[in-house]
């Protein structure tokens, strides 16, 4: 059991990005989920944020700009204070391990959005 994270085009096909227990990315995306779903509580019994079964996060140009800033700053504003199943205990290592993939995924999402396609981020644990 643990956090699995995905980013892809809504209509399917093409590239898909996958992360495993990247807790600071999850904190960032959970905050974006809350902004996009004001007033809605996640379906999950956990207090850690949205989960499979909830609406995914829809990426936008603005969200990609914010994400790029977080990548450069090692997600400093998105520290995971809890979340064993999210990989909270090794979040510093995950930042280093996924930095190149995060940048590539962010650039891909921005380019894909520019082509008029909808890109989403989802997760499950």
C-alpha positions, 0 to 999 in steps of 0.5 A: 500500500502506498501512494501512486501518482499519474499524469496524462491526457484526459482522452487517453493515449500518449504519454503518461507520467508515474510517481511512487510516494512523491509526497511533496508533489502530492501536497502541492497537487492536493492543494490545487485539488482543493482550489479546484473543488472548493467546498468539496471534501475528498472521498478518502477517509484519510485527511491527506487529500484527494484520492482515487475516486475523486476528480483529478486535478486539471492542469493549466498554464498557471498551475504549470508555472506554479509547479515549475517554481516549486520544482526549482525550490524543492517544493519548500512550500509543500512539506509533508508533515505526515503521511506514511503511505505518501512516503513522508519519511523519505521526501527529501530523497524523492525530491532529488530522485524525481527532479528531472522527471518533474521538470520533464513532466511539467514541460510536457504538460505545458506543451500538451495544454498549448496544443488544446488537450486536457492534462490531469493529475490523479492519485491513489493509495 
